Amino acid sequence: MIIGDAVSEPASSTGKPDAIAATSLIKVFGAGDSAFKALDNVSINIRQNEFFTLLGPSGCGKTTLLRLIAGFEQPTSGTILLNGENIIDLPPFKRPVNTVFQNYALFPHMTVAQNISFGLEMQNRPKAETKTIVDEMLSLVRMESMAGRRITEISGGQQQRVALARALAPKPKLLLLDEPLSALDLQLRKDMQLELKRLQLETGITFIFVTHDQEEALTMSDRIAVMDKGQILQVGTPRDIYDRPQHRFVAGFIGEINLVQAGPSGSAGEPGEYTIDQTGHIRVQEGKAAQQGQSVTLAIRPECISLSLPAEGTLPGTISTIVYHGTDTIYHYTLPNGTAMRARCQNSTMTTLPFVAGDAIGWSVDSRSVSVLEDK
């Protein structure tokens, strides 16, 4: 399911109020020469009932932002509103927020049901209510038959489900997930990605998920915030982030990308048309106008490129390497100016491209598939 818009806009334009509205967050660790700015003036709006992902490399600030929302860290400056209420001064145990960590933090001496009920018992919930909620959570994570097993007697994927059930049992306003799939094997991770999305849809709770894995983010999220060096570079749906990256970092971090330097074509300020040195002209349907003499970076996904024999209307290139990947083939080729390019073509039992290394080829791309990047 993909919903949402390309940027984080006011709730009034989407029909959904904000679960989290963070403004001008700065977090500095240390002081003096050893000070490190983990968050640099971050503002973000996360809507109620959405699966929102903070995506970026290690050290980009995503976990720090999550910890500020949870209350485990205090911001150096800035505000955080939860459903319109300022929570900066609230300690973690008074915030209607639960967190699922990488290591799950389950009690090995307790059963599955006892782990799920623990938080409810700490809140002095009536026993009958606690049992009803535990049964509901066991059904939600499909572990009714394992209620009496100890944590040491179940698999890693099952432990993750227990951690989720325990976190969801008090019905928090927010569920924060700090790379909870990182310890699972590849196939189990894929299965749990779908399970997490199902749980979010069934409970209606706002999920804020932290990961460095692009596939996880694209698979599960309603919207994604891509972070680097303590800043949010772009917010949008998975399709927005992948198809229309705005920054060089975003384009390179999400999937494979060709980056091509180009200059303005024609008169100054003419929108959408650029020239690649020694190669030819290329159009961008929604490109930014380049000033005379200004160089820009164009981003083109390999799967959006069409290859053919050299022909009028195509741009020139020379095949350097061909790599077979089963479902598709990657054709590495170079432009006349030396720029390395990749085209990803689906394989078919009916047709194959008749190229070998050293062949001259023609290539083309739809103007809708070319993005002009900011180099931030």
C-alpha positions as CSV (number, residue, x, y, z in Angstrom):
1,M,0.0,0.0,0.0
2,I,1.4,3.4,-1.0
3,I,-0.3,6.5,0.2
4,G,0.7,10.1,0.9
5,D,2.4,12.9,-0.9
6,A,5.9,13.9,-1.9
7,V,6.6,16.2,1.0
8,S,5.4,16.5,4.6
9,E,2.5,18.9,4.3
10,P,0.0,20.3,6.9
11,A,-2.5,17.9,8.2
12,S,-5.4,20.0,6.8
13,S,-4.3,19.1,3.3
14,T,-4.5,15.3,3.9
15,G,-7.5,14.9,6.2
16,K,-5.3,13.3,8.9
17,P,-4.1,15.1,12.0
18,D,-0.4,14.9,13.0
19,A,0.6,12.2,15.5
20,I,4.0,13.8,15.8
21,A,5.0,17.4,15.0
22,A,8.6,18.0,15.7
23,T,10.0,21.5,15.1
24,S,13.7,22.7,14.8
25,L,15.1,19.8,16.8
26,I,18.8,20.0,17.6
27,K,20.7,17.4,19.6
28,V,24.3,18.0,20.5
29,F,26.3,15.3,22.4
30,G,29.4,16.5,24.3
31,A,30.8,20.0,24.6
32,G,33.6,22.1,23.3
33,D,35.9,20.6,20.7
34,S,34.4,17.1,21.2
35,A,30.8,18.3,20.6
36,F,28.9,16.3,18.0
37,K,25.6,17.5,16.5
38,A,23.5,14.4,16.0
39,L,20.5,16.3,14.8
40,D,20.7,19.6,12.9
41,N,17.5,21.6,12.9
42,V,15.2,18.7,12.1
43,S,11.4,19.4,11.6
44,I,9.0,16.6,10.7
45,N,5.3,15.9,10.7
46,I,4.1,12.3,11.1
47,R,0.4,11.6,10.6
48,Q,-1.8,9.5,12.7
49,N,-2.3,5.9,11.7
50,E,0.6,5.9,9.2
51,F,3.6,3.6,8.8
52,F,6.5,6.2,8.8
53,T,10.1,5.2,8.3
54,L,13.3,7.0,9.2
55,L,15.8,5.7,6.6
56,G,19.5,6.4,6.4
57,P,23.1,5.1,7.0
58,S,24.6,4.5,10.4
59,G,25.2,7.7,12.3
60,C,22.7,9.8,10.3
61,G,20.6,10.7,13.3
62,K,17.6,8.4,12.8
63,T,17.9,6.5,16.1
64,T,18.6,9.8,18.0
65,L,15.3,11.2,16.6
66,L,13.5,8.1,17.7
67,R,15.0,8.3,21.2
68,L,13.9,12.0,21.5
69,I,10.3,11.0,20.6
70,A,10.5,8.1,23.2
71,G,11.9,10.4,25.9
72,F,15.2,8.5,26.3
73,E,17.1,11.6,25.3
74,Q,16.3,15.3,25.7
75,P,16.8,17.7,22.7
76,T,19.3,20.5,23.0
77,S,16.6,22.7,21.6
78,G,13.3,22.3,19.7
79,T,9.8,21.0,20.4
80,I,8.0,17.7,20.0
81,L,4.2,17.6,20.0
82,L,2.3,14.3,20.3
83,N,-1.3,14.7,19.2
84,G,-0.9,18.5,19.8
85,E,0.6,18.2,23.3
86,N,4.1,19.2,24.1
87,I,5.9,16.1,25.5
88,I,9.4,17.5,25.9
89,D,9.1,17.5,29.7
90,L,7.3,14.2,30.0
91,P,9.5,11.2,31.2
92,P,9.4,8.1,29.0
93,F,7.0,6.2,31.3
94,K,4.4,9.0,31.1
95,R,4.4,9.1,27.3
96,P,1.8,7.0,25.5
97,V,4.6,5.5,23.4
98,N,6.2,2.0,23.4
99,T,9.4,0.9,21.7
100,V,10.6,-2.4,20.2
101,F,14.4,-2.6,20.3
102,Q,16.8,-4.7,18.2
103,N,17.3,-7.2,21.0
104,Y,13.6,-7.4,22.0
105,A,14.5,-7.4,25.8
106,L,12.1,-10.3,26.6
107,F,12.2,-12.1,29.9
108,P,13.6,-15.6,29.2
109,H,12.2,-17.1,32.5
110,M,8.7,-16.1,31.6
111,T,6.2,-17.7,29.1
112,V,5.0,-15.9,26.0
113,A,1.7,-14.9,27.7
114,Q,3.5,-13.7,30.8
115,N,5.8,-11.5,28.7
116,I,2.8,-9.9,27.0
117,S,1.0,-9.4,30.2
118,F,3.9,-7.9,32.1
119,G,3.4,-4.3,31.1
120,L,-0.3,-4.5,31.8
121,E,0.3,-5.9,35.3
122,M,2.7,-3.0,36.0
123,Q,-0.2,-0.7,35.2
124,N,-2.4,-2.6,37.7
125,R,-4.9,-3.5,35.1
126,P,-7.7,-5.9,36.4
127,K,-6.8,-9.6,35.8
128,A,-9.8,-10.2,33.6
129,E,-9.0,-7.2,31.4
130,T,-5.3,-8.3,31.2
131,K,-6.3,-11.8,30.1
132,T,-8.6,-10.5,27.5
133,I,-5.9,-8.2,26.1
134,V,-3.3,-11.0,26.2
135,D,-5.6,-13.3,24.3
136,E,-6.3,-10.5,21.8
137,M,-2.5,-9.9,21.2
138,L,-1.8,-13.6,20.9
139,S,-4.4,-13.8,18.2
140,L,-3.1,-10.6,16.5
141,V,0.4,-12.1,16.2
142,R,-0.9,-15.6,15.5
143,M,0.7,-17.3,18.5
144,E,-2.3,-18.6,20.4
145,S,-0.8,-22.1,20.5
146,M,2.5,-20.9,22.0
147,A,1.1,-19.0,25.0
148,G,2.6,-21.4,27.5
149,R,6.1,-21.7,26.0
150,R,9.1,-20.0,27.5
151,I,11.0,-17.5,25.4
152,T,14.0,-19.9,25.2
153,E,11.7,-22.4,23.5
154,I,10.7,-20.3,20.5
155,S,12.5,-19.1,17.4
156,G,13.9,-15.6,16.7
157,G,11.0,-14.7,14.5
158,Q,8.5,-15.8,17.1
159,Q,10.4,-13.8,19.8
160,Q,10.0,-10.7,17.6
161,R,6.2,-11.3,17.5
162,V,6.1,-11.6,21.2
163,A,8.0,-8.3,21.6
164,L,5.5,-6.6,19.2
165,A,2.6,-8.1,21.1
166,R,4.0,-6.9,24.4
167,A,4.5,-3.4,23.0
168,L,1.0,-3.2,21.4
169,A,-0.8,-4.6,24.5
170,P,-1.2,-1.2,26.3
171,K,-2.5,0.3,23.0
172,P,0.0,3.1,22.8
173,K,-0.5,6.1,20.6
174,L,2.9,5.5,18.9
175,L,4.9,2.4,18.4
176,L,8.6,3.0,17.8
177,L,10.6,0.3,16.1
178,D,14.4,0.5,16.2
179,E,15.7,-1.8,13.5
180,P,13.8,-4.8,15.0
181,L,14.4,-7.1,12.0
182,S,18.2,-6.8,11.9
183,A,18.8,-10.0,13.7
184,L,16.6,-12.2,11.5
185,D,17.7,-14.1,8.4
186,L,16.8,-12.8,5.0
187,Q,13.6,-14.9,4.3
188,L,12.3,-14.3,7.8
189,R,12.9,-10.6,7.4
190,K,10.8,-10.5,4.3
191,D,8.0,-12.4,6.0
192,M,8.1,-10.1,9.0
193,Q,8.0,-7.0,6.8
194,L,4.6,-8.0,5.6
195,E,3.6,-9.0,9.2
196,L,4.5,-5.5,10.5
197,K,2.5,-3.8,7.8
198,R,-0.5,-6.1,8.6
199,L,-0.2,-5.3,12.3
200,Q,-0.1,-1.6,11.7
201,L,-3.1,-1.7,9.4
202,E,-5.1,-3.9,11.9
203,T,-4.3,-1.8,15.0
204,G,-4.4,1.6,13.4
205,I,-1.5,2.7,15.6
206,T,1.1,5.0,14.2
207,F,4.4,3.1,13.6
208,I,7.7,4.9,13.4
209,F,10.3,2.5,12.0
210,V,14.1,3.1,11.9
211,T,16.2,1.2,9.4
212,H,19.2,1.5,7.1
213,D,17.7,-1.1,4.7
214,Q,16.2,0.5,1.6
215,E,14.1,-2.6,0.7
216,E,12.4,-2.6,4.1
217,A,11.5,1.0,3.9
218,L,10.1,0.7,0.3
219,T,8.1,-2.5,1.3
220,M,6.4,-1.3,4.4
221,S,6.2,2.5,4.5
222,D,3.4,4.9,3.8
223,R,6.0,7.6,3.8
224,I,9.8,7.7,4.2
225,A,12.1,10.4,5.6
226,V,15.7,10.0,4.2
227,M,18.3,11.3,6.6
228,D,22.0,12.0,6.4
229,K,24.4,13.9,8.7
230,G,21.7,14.8,11.1
231,Q,19.3,16.3,8.6
232,I,16.2,15.2,6.7
233,L,16.8,15.5,3.0
234,Q,13.5,14.3,1.6
235,V,10.1,13.1,2.8
236,G,7.7,11.2,0.5
237,T,6.0,8.0,-0.4
238,P,8.2,5.1,-1.5
239,R,7.4,5.9,-5.1
240,D,8.3,9.6,-4.7
241,I,11.6,8.7,-3.0
242,Y,12.5,6.2,-5.6
243,D,11.2,7.8,-8.8
244,R,11.7,11.5,-8.0
245,P,14.8,11.9,-5.7
246,Q,15.6,15.5,-5.0
247,H,19.2,15.2,-3.7
248,R,22.3,13.4,-4.9
249,F,22.5,11.5,-1.6
250,V,18.9,10.3,-1.8
251,A,19.3,9.1,-5.4
252,G,22.4,7.2,-4.6
253,F,21.2,5.7,-1.3
254,I,17.9,4.2,-2.7
255,G,18.6,1.5,-5.3
256,E,20.9,1.7,-8.3
257,I,21.3,5.0,-10.1
258,N,23.1,6.6,-13.1
259,L,24.4,10.1,-12.3
260,V,25.2,12.2,-15.4
261,Q,26.6,15.7,-15.5
262,A,24.8,18.0,-17.9
263,G,24.5,21.6,-18.8
264,P,21.6,23.8,-20.1
265,S,20.5,23.4,-23.7
266,G,19.4,26.4,-25.7
267,S,18.7,29.8,-24.2
268,A,19.3,30.5,-20.5
269,G,16.5,29.4,-18.2
270,E,14.9,27.0,-20.8
271,P,13.2,24.4,-18.6
272,G,13.6,20.7,-19.1
273,E,16.3,20.4,-21.8
274,Y,19.9,19.7,-21.1
275,T,23.0,18.7,-23.0
276,I,25.5,15.9,-22.1
277,D,29.0,16.7,-23.1
278,Q,30.0,15.0,-26.4
279,T,26.8,12.9,-26.3
280,G,23.7,14.9,-27.1
281,H,20.5,16.4,-25.7
282,I,18.2,15.0,-23.0
283,R,14.8,16.2,-21.8
284,V,13.4,16.2,-18.3
285,Q,9.6,16.5,-18.1
286,E,9.5,18.3,-14.8
287,G,13.1,19.6,-14.7
288,K,14.3,22.7,-13.2
289,A,15.5,25.5,-15.4
290,A,19.3,25.7,-15.6
291,Q,21.0,29.0,-15.8
292,Q,23.4,29.6,-18.7
293,G,26.7,27.8,-18.0
294,Q,25.3,26.0,-14.9
295,S,26.0,22.3,-14.6
296,V,23.4,20.0,-13.1
297,T,23.3,16.3,-12.1
298,L,20.7,14.1,-13.8
299,A,19.6,10.9,-12.1
300,I,18.4,8.0,-14.3
301,R,17.4,4.6,-12.9
302,P,19.0,1.7,-14.9
303,E,15.7,0.0,-15.5
304,C,14.3,3.1,-17.2
305,I,16.9,3.0,-20.0
306,S,16.1,1.4,-23.4
307,L,19.0,0.0,-25.5
308,S,19.0,-0.5,-29.3
309,L,21.3,-0.4,-32.2
310,P,22.6,3.1,-33.0
311,A,19.7,5.1,-34.6
312,E,18.4,8.6,-35.0
313,G,16.8,9.8,-31.8
314,T,19.0,7.8,-29.6
315,L,22.2,8.8,-27.6
316,P,25.5,7.1,-28.3
317,G,27.3,4.6,-26.0
318,T,29.7,1.7,-26.1
319,I,29.1,-1.6,-24.3
320,S,31.9,-2.4,-21.8
321,T,30.5,-5.4,-19.7
322,I,27.4,-7.5,-19.7
323,V,26.3,-9.2,-16.5
324,Y,23.5,-11.8,-16.4
325,H,21.3,-11.8,-13.3
326,G,18.7,-14.5,-14.1
327,T,15.6,-12.3,-14.2
328,D,17.4,-9.5,-15.9
329,T,20.8,-8.5,-17.5
330,I,22.9,-5.4,-16.6
331,Y,24.5,-3.8,-19.6
332,H,27.4,-1.6,-18.5
333,Y,28.3,1.0,-21.2
334,T,30.2,4.3,-21.5
335,L,29.3,7.6,-23.0
336,P,31.7,9.4,-25.5
337,N,32.8,11.6,-22.6
338,G,33.8,8.6,-20.5
339,T,30.8,8.6,-18.1
340,A,29.9,5.0,-17.0
341,M,26.3,4.0,-17.3
342,R,24.2,0.9,-16.5
343,A,21.0,-0.3,-18.1
344,R,18.9,-3.1,-16.5
345,C,16.9,-5.1,-19.0
346,Q,14.4,-7.8,-18.3
347,N,15.3,-11.2,-19.7
348,S,12.9,-13.0,-22.0
349,T,13.0,-16.4,-23.7
350,M,11.7,-14.7,-26.8
351,T,14.1,-11.9,-27.3
352,T,17.7,-11.0,-26.2
353,L,19.7,-7.9,-27.0
354,P,22.4,-8.9,-29.6
355,F,25.2,-7.0,-27.9
356,V,28.7,-8.0,-26.9
357,A,31.5,-6.0,-25.2
358,G,32.8,-3.3,-27.5
359,D,29.6,-2.8,-29.5
360,A,28.3,0.7,-30.3
361,I,24.7,1.1,-29.0
362,G,22.0,3.7,-28.9
363,W,20.2,4.5,-25.7
364,S,17.1,6.5,-24.7
365,V,15.0,7.3,-21.7
366,D,11.6,8.8,-21.2
367,S,11.7,12.4,-20.0
368,R,9.4,11.4,-17.1
369,S,12.2,9.1,-15.7
370,V,14.9,11.7,-15.4
371,S,15.4,13.7,-12.3
372,V,17.5,16.9,-11.7
373,L,19.3,16.7,-8.4
374,E,20.3,19.1,-5.7
375,D,23.9,18.2,-4.7
376,K,23.2,18.6,-1.0
